[in-house]
Amino acid sequence: MMMNARLPSSPVIARARSARGNLDTSAPASRDRRAPLALAMTVLLLAACAPREILFPAIGLEAPRQHDFPADFQPPISHETDQPMPGWGGGGGGVNRVPVIFVHGNTVSAAYWNGPRQYFMQQGYSGDELWALSYGWNNVRYFDSNDLSVPSLERIVNSVTNYLTDKTGKTVHQVDIIGHSLGVTLTRQWMKQTNSYHRVRSFIGTAGASDGVWTAWNDTRGQQRGVSWELYPNSEWLQQLNRGDETPGPTRYMTLYDGTGWGDVLFPKPNEDSGALEGAYNLPYNRVHGTNYGHLELPREPETMDAMIDWLAKGPKPDFTAERPGIIRMNKVIKPDSDAATLRCTNDGSLPGPDVAAVPTVEMAPDVLYTCYAYNAQTKLPGRIERFKRAKDDAPERPAPTLRFTPVGGVFEHPQRVTLESDDPDAYIVYNTSGTPIESGSPLYTDPIYIAGPVTLTAMAISPNGKTSPAVTREFDISLELLEARNTLLRQLDPEAPVIYEGLRKKGR
């Protein structure tokens, strides 16, 4: 079968074919037999090195991957590969609990969660209530990163909630998310950059690197540069993620990690509590129970899964037939759009959580920034986070603010610190790096934004009178491809040779 396969052409194959075509016909017959054998060995060698996503289609086969979805579910497209995401989910049983989305870690896939899928179903979850999709490259040649994978997680949550809403006739407003390793910081960054705290009822982070991981270094080279810049201990990226509050919004938080410094080799002392989050229910499982579960085992053991299932069961039961509450502004006053809802607000720029006192209305003081969300205690549903600010009564009318980026975007070899400035000194600035629409509840700009990977940076300035600048978008490509282009063999021989790079990140699996 391999001999008859039509493989991608290459110079090696071409030379082998040329060599066979130029054989001396007067040579012994054994020499004639050796040439096809050499060609076959060359083809087999190249086939062994070729990625399966190239090799299998070339011989008329589909590359092996897990694809266990209902026939009417359309898998979302991976931001990293531009291909439909593999994975599993659905299968019937309806939605009576909040659905669970499992988010895997670096270089693995949705198959990592196959065991928990079966265990959760044994404990009463239906097929429709359990989902896992492979968001990244799924190999060790290309490491995934948090920022690069945020758009993929946004597509996963949208596709699952939209599908279940259409299938069941119930409005699936919220999901529970269980993340492992990179999936922990990825989920936290996704909630922050897309202002999606109201969409996640409960989040469980297992074996995460919220304070960094020793295997990441800020001088790392190669394909793992992006995630290393994000996750080395005390990195600027982690400081940015953790700034203000590690457990913001109406979401419930639980962590599950080793805690001994011995069981999980990625988190030795003094980083044994990197998996914890301030304000969460933190469970250093090995330290508490005397077990020795490793990095890959921690969220997949019956005892640890029981702990997660029990904690999820204690969460509020949302009303699938209800509408999500919102906020109305009436001059100086903000209030919920429903009499059954209340507000949870802060006035210091931080994000409010469920521990903030609930109030029916807020009368805004001038030049104070209020950050709020509405919560309906009857339906158990929160609204999205929004910000409000009002000008002084005698403040003159002012035009819409403008916004300036420094640097203005482009292709860079190394991480960038982006400064945002408005011509209105009283305006506040919001931004995101997710490529999703900007809104008042997007991350609040307070310090230069640290960018470690290819992202779409969007920002907007909002004046106290409510006028906004246009949403400004700039592309930042922190590019390994640029690094490769600058270090090609041609440029090593001739440093004056031009750098040939069109700003296109590699795609594919």
C-alpha positions in Angstrom: 0.0 0.0 0.0 2.8 2.4 0.9 4.6 1.7 -2.4 1.5 2.8 -4.4 0.8 5.9 -2.3 1.1 9.3 -3.9 3.2 11.1 -1.4 4.1 14.8 -1.4 7.1 15.5 -3.7 10.5 16.3 -2.2 14.0 16.9 -3.6 15.1 13.6 -2.0 12.3 11.6 -3.8 13.0 13.5 -7.0 16.7 12.6 -6.8 15.8 9.0 -6.1 13.5 8.9 -9.1 16.2 10.5 -11.3 18.8 8.0 -10.1 16.5 5.2 -11.1 15.8 6.7 -14.5 19.5 7.0 -15.3 20.5 3.4 -14.5 23.0 1.8 -16.8 20.9 -0.9 -18.5 24.0 -3.0 -19.0 24.5 -3.3 -15.2 23.7 -6.6 -13.6 20.0 -7.3 -12.8 20.7 -7.2 -9.1 21.6 -3.5 -9.5 18.2 -2.9 -11.2 16.5 -4.5 -8.1 18.5 -2.3 -5.7 17.2 1.0 -7.2 13.5 0.4 -6.5 14.5 -0.9 -3.0 16.4 2.3 -2.4 13.5 4.4 -3.6 11.1 2.4 -1.3 13.4 2.9 1.7 13.5 6.6 0.9 9.8 6.9 0.7 9.3 5.0 4.0 11.9 7.1 5.7 10.1 10.3 4.6 6.7 8.8 5.6 8.0 8.1 9.1 9.0 11.7 9.5 6.0 13.3 7.9 3.2 14.7 10.2 0.2 12.3 10.2 -2.0 15.2 9.1 -0.1 15.3 5.8 0.7 11.6 5.4 -2.7 10.2 6.0 -4.6 12.3 3.5 -1.9 11.7 1.0 -2.7 8.0 1.0 -6.5 8.5 1.2 -7.0 8.0 4.9 -8.3 10.4 7.6 -5.8 11.3 10.3 -6.7 9.5 13.5 -8.3 11.8 16.1 -11.1 11.6 18.7 -14.4 12.7 17.3 -17.2 11.7 19.5 -19.9 14.3 19.0 -23.6 14.1 18.0 -24.1 14.2 14.2 -25.7 17.7 14.4 -22.9 19.3 16.5 -20.5 21.4 14.5 -17.1 21.5 16.2 -15.6 25.0 16.4 -12.5 25.9 14.6 -9.2 26.0 16.6 -7.5 29.4 16.6 -4.2 27.6 16.6 -4.8 25.2 13.7 -7.7 26.6 11.6 -9.1 23.1 11.8 -12.3 21.7 13.5 -11.5 20.8 17.1 -11.4 17.1 17.9 -12.9 15.8 21.2 -16.1 14.6 22.7 -19.4 15.7 24.2 -23.1 15.3 24.0 -24.8 12.0 23.5 -28.2 12.5 25.1 -29.7 12.5 28.5 -30.7 16.2 28.5 -29.4 19.0 30.7 -30.5 18.9 34.3 -27.2 20.0 35.9 -25.0 22.9 34.8 -22.9 21.4 31.9 -19.2 20.7 32.6 -16.5 21.7 30.1 -13.1 20.0 30.7 -10.1 22.0 29.5 -6.9 20.1 29.0 -3.3 21.2 29.5 -0.3 21.8 27.2 0.6 19.3 24.4 -2.2 16.9 25.2 -5.8 16.7 24.0 -9.4 16.2 25.0 -8.6 12.4 25.3 -6.9 13.3 28.6 -10.4 13.6 30.1 -11.8 10.3 28.8 -11.6 8.6 32.2 -13.3 11.5 34.1 -16.0 11.5 31.4 -16.9 7.9 32.3 -16.6 8.5 36.0 -18.9 11.6 36.0 -21.5 9.7 34.0 -21.4 6.9 36.6 -22.1 9.5 39.2 -25.2 10.6 37.4 -24.1 13.2 34.8 -25.7 12.8 31.3 -23.7 12.8 28.1 -25.2 16.2 27.2 -23.7 17.6 30.4 -20.1 16.7 29.7 -17.8 18.2 27.0 -14.1 18.3 26.2 -12.5 19.7 23.0 -8.8 19.8 21.9 -8.1 23.5 21.5 -4.4 23.5 20.5 -1.7 21.8 18.5 -1.7 18.6 20.5 2.0 17.9 20.1 5.3 18.7 21.7 6.7 20.4 18.6 4.5 23.4 19.1 3.7 24.4 22.7 0.3 26.1 23.3 0.1 29.4 25.1 -2.6 31.0 27.2 -3.2 34.1 25.2 -3.0 32.2 21.9 -5.7 29.8 23.1 -8.2 32.2 24.5 -10.1 32.6 21.2 -10.4 28.8 21.0 -11.9 28.6 24.5 -14.3 31.3 23.6 -15.4 29.3 20.6 -15.7 26.1 22.7 -18.0 27.7 25.3 -20.1 29.4 22.7 -20.5 26.2 20.6 -21.5 24.1 23.6 -24.0 26.5 25.2 -25.6 27.4 21.8 -25.9 23.7 20.9 -27.4 22.7 24.2 -29.8 25.7 24.2 -31.0 24.7 20.7 -31.2 21.0 21.5 -33.0 21.2 24.8 -35.1 24.3 24.5 -33.5 25.5 27.8 -31.4 28.6 27.9 -28.0 27.4 29.1 -26.6 30.6 30.5 -23.7 29.0 32.5 -21.2 26.2 32.5 -18.9 24.7 35.0 -15.3 24.5 33.9 -12.6 22.0 35.1 -9.1 22.9 33.9 -5.9 21.1 34.3 -2.3 22.5 34.1 -2.3 25.1 31.3 -6.1 24.9 31.2 -6.2 26.6 34.6 -4.5 29.9 33.6 -6.1 29.7 30.2 -9.6 29.6 31.7 -8.8 32.4 34.1 -7.4 34.6 31.2 -10.4 33.8 29.1 -12.8 34.8 31.8 -10.9 38.1 32.3 -10.3 39.0 28.6 -13.9 38.2 27.5 -15.6 39.5 30.7 -17.2 36.0 31.0 -17.4 35.6 34.8 -21.2 35.6 34.6 -21.0 32.6 32.2 -19.1 30.3 34.6 -21.0 29.2 37.7 -18.1 27.2 39.1 -14.4 26.8 38.1 -12.1 24.1 39.3 -8.4 24.6 38.6 -6.3 21.4 39.0 -2.5 21.4 39.1 -2.4 24.9 37.8 0.5 27.4 37.6 -1.1 30.5 38.9 2.1 31.5 40.6 4.4 30.0 37.9 6.1 26.7 37.1 9.8 26.0 37.4 10.1 24.5 34.0 9.3 27.9 32.4 12.1 30.4 32.0 12.1 33.9 30.7 15.1 33.2 28.4 13.6 30.1 26.8 14.2 29.5 23.1 12.2 27.6 20.6 8.5 26.7 20.2 7.8 27.0 24.0 8.8 30.7 24.2 5.3 32.1 24.5 4.1 29.9 27.3 7.4 30.2 29.1 7.2 34.0 29.1 3.7 33.7 30.4 4.3 31.1 33.2 7.8 31.5 34.6 7.5 32.2 38.4 6.5 35.8 39.2 6.3 36.6 35.4 4.9 39.9 34.3 2.1 38.0 32.6 1.1 36.3 35.8 1.3 39.5 37.8 -1.1 41.0 35.2 -3.5 38.1 35.5 -3.4 38.0 39.3 -3.6 41.8 39.8 -6.4 43.0 42.1 -8.2 39.8 42.8 -7.4 36.2 42.0 -11.1 35.1 42.3 -13.2 37.9 40.8 -16.8 38.1 39.8 -19.7 35.9 40.7 -17.9 32.7 39.8 -17.2 30.1 42.5 -13.6 28.9 42.6 -12.0 25.7 43.8 -8.4 24.5 43.3 -7.0 21.0 43.6 -3.2 20.4 43.6 -0.4 18.5 45.2 0.8 20.8 48.0 3.7 18.6 49.2 6.3 19.7 46.8 7.0 16.1 45.9 4.0 14.5 44.3 3.7 16.9 41.3 7.2 17.2 39.9 6.3 20.5 38.2 5.7 22.3 41.5 8.6 21.4 43.9 9.3 23.6 47.0 9.1 26.6 47.2 6.4 26.5 44.5 4.3 23.8 46.1 1.3 26.2 46.5 1.4 27.6 43.0 -1.9 25.9 42.3 -3.8 27.8 45.0 -5.9 31.0 44.4 -6.6 33.6 47.1 -10.3 33.5 47.9 -10.9 30.0 46.5 -11.6 26.7 48.2 -8.1 25.4 48.0 -7.5 21.7 48.4 -3.8 20.6 48.4 -4.9 17.0 48.1 -1.7 15.1 48.6 -0.7 17.2 51.6 -4.2 16.8 53.2 -4.7 13.1 52.5 -1.2 11.7 52.5 -1.4 10.5 48.8 1.2 10.9 46.2 -0.7 11.6 43.0 1.4 13.1 40.2 0.7 16.0 37.8 -1.3 13.9 35.3 -3.0 11.8 37.9 -4.4 14.5 40.3 -7.7 15.2 38.6 -8.3 11.7 37.3 -8.4 9.6 40.5 -11.8 8.5 42.0 -11.1 10.2 45.3 -10.2 13.6 43.7 -13.1 13.4 41.2 -15.5 12.7 44.1 -14.1 15.9 45.8 -14.8 17.9 42.7 -18.3 16.4 42.1 -19.3 17.0 45.7 -18.1 20.7 45.5 -19.9 21.3 42.2 -23.1 19.9 43.7 -23.1 22.6 46.4 -23.3 25.4 43.8 -26.5 27.4 43.2 -29.1 25.8 40.8 -29.8 28.3 38.1 -33.2 28.6 36.5 -32.9 27.6 32.9 -36.1 29.4 31.9 -35.0 32.8 33.4 -33.5 35.8 31.8 -30.1 37.1 33.0 -30.3 40.4 35.0 -28.8 43.6 33.7 -28.1 47.2 35.0 -30.0 50.4 34.1 -28.4 53.8 34.5 -30.7 56.8 35.2 -28.6 59.9 35.4 -26.8 59.6 38.8 -28.4 56.3 39.8 -27.7 52.7 38.6 -30.0 49.9 39.5 -30.9 46.3 38.3 -33.4 45.9 35.5 -35.5 43.6 37.6 -37.1 44.2 41.0 -35.9 40.7 42.1 -32.2 41.5 41.5 -29.7 43.5 43.5 -26.3 45.0 42.7 -22.8 44.1 43.9 -20.5 47.0 43.3 -17.0 48.3 44.1 -15.7 51.9 43.8 -12.0 51.3 43.8 -11.5 49.8 40.3 -11.5 46.2 41.6 -14.0 43.5 40.4 -16.8 42.7 42.8 -17.4 39.2 44.0 -20.3 37.5 45.9 -18.8 38.6 49.2 -19.6 42.3 48.4 -22.7 43.6 50.1 -25.8 43.5 47.9 -27.6 46.8 47.5 -30.9 47.7 45.5 -29.5 50.9 43.9 -26.3 53.0 43.9 -26.3 56.8 43.7 -23.0 57.6 42.0 -20.6 60.2 43.4 -18.9 62.4 40.8 -15.6 61.2 39.3 -15.8 57.8 41.0 -15.5 54.6 39.0 -18.1 52.0 39.9 -17.7 48.3 38.9 -20.9 46.3 39.3 -22.9 43.2 38.4 -26.6 42.4 39.0 -27.6 39.2 40.8 -31.0 37.6 41.0 -31.3 35.6 44.1 -34.5 33.9 42.9 -33.1 32.6 39.6 -29.5 32.3 40.8 -28.3 34.1 37.7 -25.7 36.9 37.7 -25.3 39.5 35.0 -22.2 40.7 33.2 -19.7 43.1 34.9 -20.2 46.7 33.9 -18.5 50.0 34.8 -20.0 53.4 35.4 -18.7 56.9 36.0 -20.3 60.3 36.1 -18.9 63.8 35.7 -19.4 66.6 38.2 -22.6 68.6 37.7 -20.8 71.7 36.6 -18.3 69.9 34.4 -18.2 71.4 30.9 -19.3 69.4 27.9 -16.4 67.5 26.4 -15.9 65.7 23.1 -15.5 62.0 22.8 -12.0 61.0 24.0 -9.2 59.7 21.7 -6.7 56.9 22.4 -3.1 56.4 21.6 -1.0 53.1 21.6 2.7 52.9 22.2 4.0 50.9 20.4 1.3 51.0 17.7 1.5 47.3 16.8 3.6 45.2 14.5 5.9 42.1 14.5 8.4 41.7 17.3 10.8 39.0 18.4 10.3 39.6 22.1 7.4 40.5 24.5 6.1 44.1 24.4 4.8 46.5 27.1 2.0 48.5 25.5 1.1 51.9 26.9 -2.4 53.3 26.4 -3.1 57.1 26.7 -6.3 59.2 26.3 -6.5 62.9 25.7 -9.2 63.0 28.4 -7.5 62.8 31.8 -10.8 61.8 33.5 -11.5 59.0 31.1 -10.9 55.4 32.1 -9.5 52.9 29.6 -10.5 49.3 29.0 -8.9 46.7 26.8 -8.8 43.0 25.8 -6.5 40.6 24.0 -9.1 38.1 23.0 -10.3 39.6 19.7 -13.8 39.8 21.2 -15.9 43.0 21.3 -14.7 45.6 23.8 -17.1 46.7 26.6 -17.0 48.6 29.9 -16.5 45.4 31.9 -13.4 44.5 29.9 -10.0 44.6 31.8 -9.3 48.0 33.3 -6.1 49.5 32.1 -3.9 50.6 35.0 -0.3 49.7 33.9 1.4 48.9 30.6 0.0 45.7 29.1 2.5 42.9 28.9 2.1 41.0 25.6 4.0 37.7 25.2 2.4 36.1 22.1 0.5 36.9 18.9 -2.7 38.8 20.0 -5.3 41.2 18.8 -5.2 44.1 21.3 -8.4 46.2 21.4 -8.9 49.2 23.7 -11.4 52.0 24.3 -11.5 55.2 26.4 -14.7 56.1 28.3 -15.3 59.6 29.6 -17.4 60.3 32.7 -20.2 61.7 30.5 -20.4 58.3 28.9 -18.8 59.2 25.6 -16.4 56.7 24.2 -13.5 56.7 21.8 -13.8 54.4 18.8 -12.7 50.9 19.7 -9.1 50.8 18.4 -7.6 47.4 17.4 -3.9 46.7 16.8 -2.2 43.4 15.9 0.9 42.4 17.9 2.8 39.4 16.6 5.4 38.2 19.0 6.7 35.8 16.4 8.9 32.7 16.4 8.5 32.7 12.6 10.2 36.2 12.5 13.0 34.7 14.6 13.4 31.8 12.2 13.4 34.2 9.2 16.1 36.3 10.7 18.3 33.2 11.3 17.9 31.3 8.1 21.0 29.7 6.6 20.9 32.3 3.8 21.2 35.1 6.4 23.9 33.2 8.3 26.0 33.2 5.1 25.0 36.7 4.1 23.7 38.9 7.0 22.7 41.6 4.5 20.2 39.3 2.9 16.6 40.6 3.4 14.4 39.1 6.1 11.5 37.3 4.2 8.6 37.3 6.6 5.0 38.3 5.7 3.7 38.3 9.3 1.9 35.0 9.0 1.9 32.7 11.9 2.2 28.9 11.2 -1.0 27.0 11.2 -1.8 23.4 11.3 -1.4 20.4 13.6 
